Amino acid sequence: MSLPLLLFLTISSAAPPPLQPGFYSEECPAAETTVRDVIRKAMATEARSGASVMRLQFHDCFVNGCDASLLLDDTPTMLGEKLSLSNINSLRSFEVIDEVKDALEQVCPGVVSCADIIVMAARDAVVLSGGPNWEVKLGRKDSLTASQEDSDDIMPSPRANATTLISLFTKFNLSIKDLVALSGSHSIGQARCFSIVFRLYNQSGTGKPDPTIEPKYREKLNHLCPLGGDENVTGDLDATPEIFDNQYFKDLVMGRGFLNSDETLFSNGETREYVTEFSVNQSEFFKAFVEGMIKMGDLQSGRPGEIRRNCRVVNGRPFDILLED
């Protein structure tokens, strides 16, 4: 993705109608409670689905704004984002979003966008995991297309270092504090051995493990992710993977970050102060996380959109699309 498009996302997003809390209060007053009920049931069935659903907002909003382009399945003429480098064999729980959409279509058909569902579901996953609550701004439209190339160009690798992450977040007018706070989303969930085998056995091509990993924790990871083993095995992102708290930051301070892109936040001087602060002050972390999620949710492309009936496919009504242009 080019820098001009990134700037367009952050600076020139005045074209779409302004997002606002309570957007569906008249047309679909049960929207937010319906979303939360479905997320609660999904997490009761599989606790990990909360973290999986929350991640969708990150992977959607950073690629051409929060427009549910992430949810579109590939077509013969479009390669979408689901099979991009950062998403393939990684993102999950798309079926939970399908369930939310089905429930909303029964209550108020054709009203609530899939893009807004992602944002509401992410908030609810945090709340239901013990994290902070906040009022989400709504009123987004769903994209008419998706791009695997755009996702590949923008989304960071689990190998990314803090300098790379700072540069990426800056392009979206997100601060270093936002970066560290939003990385705290890894307070819940798991990740694959695929993402850390290089840290354990060949960090930066040295043939040696990452020296920042605490020795006993490295032994645990070596057992979980042996060289030549099944790289689809998953490990916890922090010591309390089903509870949204500040344990993630405490782990980073102790050298127990699972991903390179996590531990680098404590190794780097520009980000370390926030890691340290959040490790001892959970309320400050919660406050900063909410601020970051709201700012990220404001990213819009200004492109034409629609309210999809099925989050996986565009509606395919050329006349309506032309009207929205």
N, C-alpha and C positions, 0 to 999 in steps of 0.2 A: 504494500500500500504506500502511495506517495505521501510525502509530507504535506503538500497542499490539501489532500483529502483529509488528513488528520486534523489540519488546522480548520478545515471546513466543518468538521464534526464539533470542534470545541468552540469556535468563534462565530461561525455563521449559521448557527442552529436556530435563529430567530424566526425562520420561515414557518415551521410547524406551530400549531396552536400551543400555547403554554401548558405545561403539565401542571396538575393541581391535585391536592388531596381531595378525597370525596368525589372524584370525577363521576363515579357511577351511582351516586346517592339517589338520583331520580330515576334513571333508566334501569338500573339493576342494583337496588339497595342491598341485596343479599350477596353481592359479588365477593366481598372480602371474607365474609364468614364461610361462604361456600368453599373458597380456596383453602382456607385454614383447615376446614373439616377434612378435606381430601388429603392434605399433607399430613395431618395428624394420623389418619388411618394408614397411610403409606409408611410412616415412621414406626407405627406400632407393629407393622408386618416386618419391616426391615429398617432398623435404626440408621443404617448407613445411607439410606435414601435421602435423609435430610441434608447431609453434606453434598451428595451428588446433585440435588436440586439447587442448592445454593450456588454451586460452581457454575451453573448454567448462566447466571446473570453476568459473571465475569467474562465468560467466553462469548456471550452474545454482544454485550455492550461495547467491548473493545474493537469489534469488527463492524465498522460502518454504523455504529450506534446501537441503541437498545431497540431492535426491530424484529426480534424473533427469526431473523435469517438463519440462525443456528439450527432451528427446528425443521427446516425444509429438507425433505428427502431428495436425493439425486434424481434427475430426470434424464432422458436421452439427450437433452440439449443443455443441461446445467449440472455442473459439479458443485455440490453444496459444501457446507463446512463440516459436516459430521465426520468425514474421512480425512480431514486436514491433519497435519503432523501432530498438533497438540491435542487433537480430539479423538483420533482413531484408537480404539481399544482403551480409552480413558474415560471419556464422558459417558454417563449412564443415567438411568431413571427418566428417559424420554417418555416412557409409558405412564409415568406419574403425571406429567404435564398433559398427556392425552386424557387421563382420567379427570383432571381438573376441568379441561375444556369440555368434555362430555357433560359433566355436572352443570357447568355454567350454561351450556346450550339448552339444557332442559329447563333451567330457571328463567333465562333471558336470552333467547337465541339471537345471534348476530350482533351482540352488543360489546362484549368484552374481548379485547385483543389478546393474542397469544403473547405479545411483547409485555403487556401489563401483567399477564399471568406469571411470567418468569419473575418479574420484580416482586410481586406479592408473595409468590411461593418461596423465594429466597429469604425474604423477611420472616415469613412464618417458620421456615426451617430453623432459622437462628433462634427465634423466640421459643419454639418447642424443644430446643436443645438446651435451654437455660440461659440464653443470651438476651440482649436488650431488645426492646420493642420500639418501633418508630412508625410515624405516619408516612406512607409512601405516596409520592406524586404519581398520578396516572393520567391517561389520555393518549397513549402511544398508538401508532398504527403499525400493522405488520408489513414487512417488506414484500416486494413482488418477486424478489430473486435472492440468490445467495452466491457466494464465491469462495471456493476452496483456496484459490490463490491469495485472496485478500487475508484469509485466516492464517495461511502459512506465512505471509509477509509480516504479520503483526504480533501474533501470539508468542510469548516467550517459551523457551525450553526449560524443563526442570533443571538443566545444567546452567542456566543463566546466573550471572553474578550480579551483585548489587548495583554496579555501575550501569550495566545494561538495563536493569529494571528501572533505575532512576531515570534514565534517558527516555524509556518508553512512557512512563507515567507523566513525565514533564510535557510530552507532546500532547497529552490530554488535559493539561492544566491541573494535574493531580500532583500534590506535593510529596516530599519525602516522608512526611508524617502520614499522609494518606497511604502511601506504598506500604509502610510498615504495618499500619493498622489493618489495611485490607488483606495483607498477608496473614493476618490473624484468623482469616477464614479457615486456615489449616488447623484451627483449634479442634475441628471435628473432621472425621473422615479417615480414609486410607489412600495409599498410593502403591503402585506396583514396583516390584524389584527391578523391573526394566529401567526405572527412572533413577536408580541409585547404584547399579552394579559398577559403573565407572568410578564412583566415589570410593567404593570399597576395595577396588583392585587395580585401578589405573587412572587415578586423578591427574588430569592435565597431561596425560601421556607419560607419566613418570613410572608406571608399573608398580606404584605404591598407593596405599589408601590415603584419603584426605586426612591430613594431620589435625584438622580441627575437630574430628569426631572423637568424642570421649572414649577411651579404650574399652571399658566394659560395655558401652553401648555398641561399639563397633563389633565386639564379639557376638552380641545378640543379633546384629544385622547380618554378620557373616553366616550365622546359623540359619537365619531366615532366608537369606539370598546367597546361597553358595555359588561360586563361579561355575558356570555351565549348568546351573539349575533352572527351574521353571521361572521365567521372568514375569509371569502373570500372577505369581503369588503376591499377596498384598500385606503391607505393614501399616501400623497405626501412625498417623501424622504427629500425634503427641501422646502423652501418657494418659489422657482422658478423652479418647476419641469420640465419645458420644455426648460429651458435655461441652457446651460453648463457654469457655472461661479463658483465663490468661495463662494456663499451664503451658501452652505453646511457647510463650516467651520465656518462661522459666526454663523450659527445655533447651532453648537456643543458648541461653546464658551458660548452661551446663555442658554445651557441646553435644546436645542430643537432638539436633534438628534432623529430620528424616531426609529431606531434599537438599540438594546443594543450594537451590534458590531460597531455601529457608535459612540455613546456617550462615550463608553469606551476609545476611542482614546483621548478624552480630559481629562478624569479622570486619565489616566495613565501618570506617569511622563516621561516615555521614548518617548511617542508619542505626548505629549501635546505641546512641543515646535514647532513641525511642523504644528500642527493644528492652533496654534496661528499665526505662520508666514504666512501660506496660507490664513488665514482669513483676513489679511491686505494687502496681496500682491498677486493679482490674476496672474500676469505674472509669478511669481516664481512657483505658483501652476501649471500653464499650462506647464512650462518647465519641472518640475519634473514629471508631469503626462505623458508627451510624452516619457520621458526617461524610465519610468516604463513600459509603454505599449510596447516599443521596446524590452526591456529586457524580458518581459513576452512572447512576440512573438517569441523569440529565443529558447524557450524550445522545445526540440525535443527528441523523444525516441530512434531514430536510428533503429526502427523496419521497416520491408519492407512495402511498400505502393503502391498505385495506384492513378490514376485520375478517380474518380467515375463519371459515367454518370448521376447518380441520387444520390443526397447527402444522401438519407435515406437508401440506400442498397449498398452492395459491388457489383462489376461488375459480380462476379461469373464466372471468366474465369480462371480456374485452371492452364492452361498452362502459361498464362501471369504472374500469381502470382509466379509460380515456377521460371520463368526467373528472376523475381525481387529479389528472394531470393539469 
